[in-house]
């Protein structure tokens, strides 16, 4: 029952989703001008995902090479995102919430790293706001989905050395006031269309 509660909380993670960016800017972007760049790994088996709860920054690395940096949105007090070492063991691009309330709500680009916890597309707030899952703007969620494989390591900690090394390259995003798209749009199969352009660049 406790497991089911966590699933329900995680799966109802907020309304429309969009992604995060990896530019050299620290100014806050809006959904319309937000873009993330992700580099193609030389060896996909060497990709590691790291998440800092202090900054809400997601870093995708291949050794000491930053493939993508993006702001995410982590669990709020009382529903914290778990810390520790995990692996991605389930991926589902077209995932939707299976239970009420709001069955069918899209949770695109799902990458599950612990039971009922995963990375997925969702509204990104500048402060911890989820029920434990990690929400990403569509720009970042699609690219993380392309970078991560089943078995990709995930390390989540209160803070990370990467915050100092790469944190200034992560563009900030605030979607806390963005309205939900029309229900008909969210329930359409076209919701799961990738953002324009290549997801990974050389």
C-alpha positions in Angstrom: 0.0 0.0 0.0 2.8 2.3 0.8 4.4 1.4 -2.5 1.1 2.2 -4.3 0.9 5.6 -2.6 4.4 6.5 -3.8 3.5 5.4 -7.3 0.3 7.6 -7.2 2.2 10.6 -5.9 5.0 10.3 -8.4 2.7 9.6 -11.3 0.6 12.6 -10.7 3.6 14.9 -10.9 2.4 18.1 -12.4 0.9 19.4 -15.5 2.7 20.2 -18.7 6.3 19.5 -19.1 9.1 21.1 -20.9 12.9 20.6 -20.6 16.0 22.2 -19.2 19.1 23.8 -20.7 22.8 23.4 -20.8 24.0 26.8 -21.9 26.5 29.1 -20.2 23.7 31.3 -18.9 22.4 31.5 -15.4 19.4 33.8 -16.2 16.0 32.3 -15.9 14.4 31.2 -19.1 10.8 30.9 -20.1 9.3 27.7 -21.6 9.3 29.3 -25.1 13.0 30.2 -25.3 14.4 27.3 -23.3 16.8 24.9 -25.1 19.1 22.1 -24.0 22.2 20.8 -25.8 23.3 17.2 -25.3 26.4 15.7 -26.7 26.6 12.2 -28.1 28.8 10.0 -25.9 31.9 8.2 -27.4 31.0 5.1 -25.4 27.4 4.9 -24.2 28.3 2.3 -21.6 30.4 5.0 -19.8 27.4 7.4 -19.3 26.6 8.3 -15.7 23.7 10.5 -14.4 24.2 12.6 -11.4 21.7 14.8 -9.5 22.3 17.4 -6.9 19.4 18.1 -4.6 20.9 21.4 -3.4 20.9 22.9 -6.9 18.3 20.6 -8.5 20.9 20.3 -11.3 21.1 17.1 -13.4 24.5 16.3 -14.9 25.0 13.6 -17.5 28.7 12.7 -17.8 31.0 10.4 -19.7 34.1 10.3 -17.5 34.9 14.0 -16.8 33.1 15.1 -20.0 29.8 16.9 -19.5 27.3 15.6 -22.0 24.3 17.6 -20.7 23.6 19.8 -17.7 20.0 20.8 -16.9 17.9 22.1 -14.1 15.4 19.5 -12.8 12.7 19.6 -10.1 13.1 17.3 -7.0 11.0 16.2 -4.2 9.5 18.6 -1.7 10.0 18.3 2.1 8.2 15.2 3.3 8.4 13.6 -0.1 12.1 13.9 -0.8 13.8 12.4 -3.8 15.9 9.4 -2.5 19.6 9.8 -2.3 22.2 7.1 -3.1 23.4 5.0 -6.0 20.9 3.5 -8.4 20.6 2.3 -12.0 18.0 3.0 -14.6 16.1 -0.2 -15.0 12.9 0.9 -16.9 12.4 3.3 -19.8 9.0 4.3 -21.3 8.8 7.2 -23.7 5.0 7.3 -23.9 4.2 6.8 -20.3 0.9 8.0 -18.8 -0.5 8.0 -15.3 -2.3 4.8 -14.9 -4.5 5.6 -11.8 -6.8 8.2 -10.5 -6.8 11.0 -9.9 -6.1 12.3 -13.4 -5.5 8.9 -15.1 -3.9 9.4 -18.5 -1.8 12.4 -17.5 1.4 12.3 -19.6 4.7 11.5 -17.9 6.8 11.4 -21.1 10.4 10.1 -21.3 10.1 8.0 -18.1 13.4 6.7 -16.8 12.9 4.7 -13.6 15.8 4.4 -11.1 13.9 3.1 -8.0 10.4 1.7 -7.5 7.9 4.5 -8.2 10.8 7.0 -8.7 11.9 8.2 -12.1 13.0 11.1 -14.3 10.2 12.4 -16.6 8.9 15.4 -18.4 7.1 17.9 -16.2 6.8 21.5 -15.0 10.1 22.6 -13.5 9.9 24.8 -10.4 12.8 26.8 -8.9 12.3 25.1 -5.6 11.7 21.4 -4.6 8.1 20.7 -5.6 7.5 17.0 -6.7 6.4 14.0 -4.7 9.9 12.4 -5.2 10.2 12.0 -8.9 12.6 14.3 -10.9 10.8 16.4 -13.4 12.6 17.9 -16.4 11.6 20.2 -19.2 10.7 18.4 -22.5 14.0 19.7 -23.9 16.0 17.9 -21.2 13.8 14.9 -20.7 14.0 13.8 -24.3 17.7 14.2 -24.3 18.2 12.3 -21.1 16.0 9.5 -22.5 18.4 9.4 -25.6 21.5 9.3 -23.4 20.4 6.8 -20.7 20.2 3.1 -21.2 19.0 0.3 -19.1 21.7 -0.1 -16.6 23.0 3.5 -16.7 24.2 4.4 -13.2 22.4 7.2 -11.3 24.0 9.0 -8.3 21.8 11.3 -6.3 23.3 13.4 -3.4 22.6 16.4 -1.3 25.3 18.2 -3.3 28.0 17.3 -5.8 31.4 18.5 -6.9 29.8 19.1 -10.3 27.8 22.0 -8.8 31.0 24.0 -8.6 32.5 22.7 -11.8 29.5 22.8 -14.1 26.7 24.6 -12.2 27.3 28.0 -13.9 26.6 26.3 -17.3 23.1 25.2 -16.3 20.4 27.6 -17.4 17.7 28.3 -14.8 14.0 27.7 -15.5 10.8 28.7 -13.7 7.6 27.1 -15.0 5.7 27.5 -11.7 3.2 29.9 -13.3 2.8 28.2 -16.6 -0.7 27.1 -17.3 -1.6 23.5 -18.3 -2.0 23.0 -22.0 -5.6 22.1 -23.1 -6.6 18.6 -22.0 -7.1 17.6 -25.6 -3.5 18.4 -26.4 -2.1 16.5 -23.4 -4.3 13.4 -24.1 -3.3 13.4 -27.8 -0.6 10.9 -29.1 1.2 13.9 -30.5 2.1 14.9 -27.0 5.0 12.5 -27.2 6.6 14.0 -30.2 10.3 14.8 -29.7 11.4 18.4 -29.6 12.7 19.7 -32.9 16.2 19.2 -34.1 18.6 16.3 -33.2 18.5 15.2 -29.6 22.2 14.5 -29.5 25.0 16.5 -31.2 28.6 15.4 -31.9 
